[in-house]
Amino acid sequence: MEKFALLARLEAKPGKEQETEDFIKSALPIAQAELETVRWYALKIGPSTFGIFDTFPSEGGREAHLAGDIAKALMAKAPDLLASDPVIEKVDLLAIK
């Protein structure tokens, strides 16, 4: 069972909303290949606000994800796509259904 998660909040630059959405959705195959990533969700919170929520069975899995290909790609694209730095929070899961 997952006990660890990440919640990332991303704010697209004006005019970069669709490109940001497409970029986030394109990360799905990478997440699917990560053995320690149990669940991975790409979110659209508002017209220019996006998020990623993912869960892990261990702290090691969460740290591997933070050092992985999605995080690297996000940081490389952030200056072009995002209005501000991504807000990435470590979350401990208390209950799951």
C-alpha positions in Angstrom: 0.0 0.0 0.0 1.2 3.5 -0.8 2.1 5.7 2.1 4.0 8.4 0.3 3.0 10.9 -2.4 4.0 14.0 -4.2 1.7 16.9 -5.1 3.0 19.3 -7.7 1.2 22.5 -8.7 2.1 24.2 -12.0 1.0 27.6 -13.3 1.3 28.0 -17.1 2.4 31.3 -18.6 -0.3 33.2 -20.5 -0.6 31.6 -23.9 1.3 28.4 -22.8 -1.7 26.6 -21.3 -2.2 24.1 -24.1 1.5 23.4 -24.4 1.7 22.9 -20.6 -1.2 20.5 -20.7 0.3 18.6 -23.6 3.6 18.3 -21.8 2.1 17.0 -18.6 0.0 14.4 -20.5 3.1 13.3 -22.5 4.8 12.2 -19.2 2.3 9.3 -18.7 4.5 6.6 -20.4 7.5 7.6 -18.3 5.4 7.3 -15.1 4.1 3.9 -16.3 7.6 2.7 -16.6 8.6 3.6 -13.1 8.3 0.5 -10.9 7.9 2.4 -7.7 5.3 4.9 -8.9 2.0 3.2 -8.0 -0.4 5.9 -9.2 0.2 9.0 -11.3 -2.4 11.6 -12.0 -2.2 14.6 -14.3 -4.6 17.4 -13.2 -6.2 20.5 -14.7 -7.2 22.6 -11.7 -8.1 25.8 -13.6 -7.6 27.4 -17.1 -3.9 27.9 -16.5 -3.3 25.8 -13.3 -2.2 22.2 -13.5 -1.0 19.5 -11.2 0.6 16.1 -10.8 -0.2 13.8 -8.0 1.6 10.5 -7.6 1.9 7.8 -5.0 4.7 5.5 -3.8 5.1 2.5 -1.4 8.3 3.9 0.0 10.4 7.0 0.5 12.9 5.5 -1.8 10.4 5.3 -4.6 9.4 8.9 -4.0 13.0 10.1 -4.1 13.7 8.0 -7.2 10.8 9.8 -8.9 12.0 13.2 -7.8 15.4 12.4 -9.4 13.8 10.7 -12.5 13.1 11.7 -16.1 9.7 13.4 -15.5 11.3 15.8 -12.9 14.3 16.5 -15.2 12.0 17.2 -18.1 9.8 19.5 -16.0 12.7 21.5 -14.7 14.1 21.8 -18.3 10.7 23.1 -19.7 9.7 25.2 -16.7 11.3 28.4 -17.8 9.5 28.3 -21.1 6.1 27.0 -19.9 5.6 28.1 -16.4 4.8 31.5 -14.9 6.6 30.5 -11.6 8.6 27.7 -10.2 6.6 24.5 -9.7 5.4 24.0 -6.1 6.3 20.4 -5.2 5.2 19.0 -1.8 5.9 15.7 -0.2 2.7 14.3 1.2 2.2 11.4 3.6 -1.0 9.4 2.9 -3.2 8.8 5.9 -5.9 6.7 4.3 -6.7 5.3 0.9 -9.8 3.7 -0.5 
